[in-house]
């Protein structure tokens, strides 16, 4: 069973990641920032959110990108990719398609 103290640290780490989606987040750095060992951080994160850190973060990035695709037609796909933490629009598009089943461009055109 996870301590409430660790649960709070995990939720704070999640808020931190969401507030900086364009930044690179490593498990080691997040664990250190939270005052937990990397192993404890990973186990506790999965306990709180039901999935591994990077799976959860990838899904948050895709969800933010989806919102930007719908609400900011002036932004290019590359700019949106950068804003949610991808340096490469191709990699972003592949991840987005895996999660949503369509390319970012198709998602945008269907959202209009």
N, C-alpha and C positions, 0 to 999 in steps of 0.2 A: 504494500500500500504506500502511496506517495504522501509525503508530508505536505500540509497546506502551504508551508513556507516555500517549498520547491514549486508548487503549482503557481503561486504568485510570481515567482521568478520567471517561470516559463511563459506566463501570460504577458509579463512585461517585455520579455524578449520578442514575443510575437508582435506586440505593438510597435516595438523598435523596428523590426523588419518591415512591417507595413508602412511605417512612416518614411522609410528609406528604400523603397523598392528598386530604385536605380543603382543602389550600392551593392557591392559584392559582400555576401554574408557567408562566412565559414562557420561550421559547427564549433570548431575550436575557439574562434573569437567570440561567438555568442555564449558559449559555455563559460569562458573566462569572464566576460562582461556580467554574467549572471551569478558568478561565484560558485559554479558547479564544475565537476569534472566533465570532460566531453561525453563519457559513457553515461553518467547520471543525467546529463542534459538530454541526450538522445532518448533514453528510456522514459524520462519524465515527459518529454515533449510528445512522444507517441501516446503516452497514457492520457495526457490532456486533450490532444487533438486527433488521436486515432490514426495518425499516419506519420511517416518520417518527416523530419524538418524540411528537407529540400523538395519533397513531393508537395507538402503544404505550401511552401513558398512559391513554387512554380504555379500552383493553382491560384494563389493570390495575385501573382503577376499577370496571369492570363485574364483573370476577372477584371483587374484594373484596366488592362489593355482593351477588353471588350467595352467597358464603359467609355473609354477615350475614343474608340472607333465610332461609337454611336453618337457621342456628344460633341466631338471636336473634329468635324470633317476637314478643317483647314490643316490639321496635322498629318504629315506623311506617315506611312507605315513604319518607315525607318525611325522617325522621330518618336513615335509611340513605343517602338521596340527599345530605343535608348532610354526613354522615361521609365520603363518597367524593368530595366536591368540587363538588357541584351545589347551587346556591341555589334551584333550581326543580325540584320533584318531577316536573312534566310533561316538562321537558327531559330529566331523568334517565330517566324511563320510556321516552321515545322512543329514546334512545340504547341503553338496555338491550334494548329490543325488537329494535332493528336488529341487535344482536350475538347475542342468544340466541333470537330468533324468538318470544318470548312476553313479556307484560308482567311487571313484577316481582311483581305480585299473583298472576298465574297461575303463575309460576315457584315462588313460595313454596308455593302450594297443591299443586302437583305434587311438591314435595320432601318432603312430610310422609309 
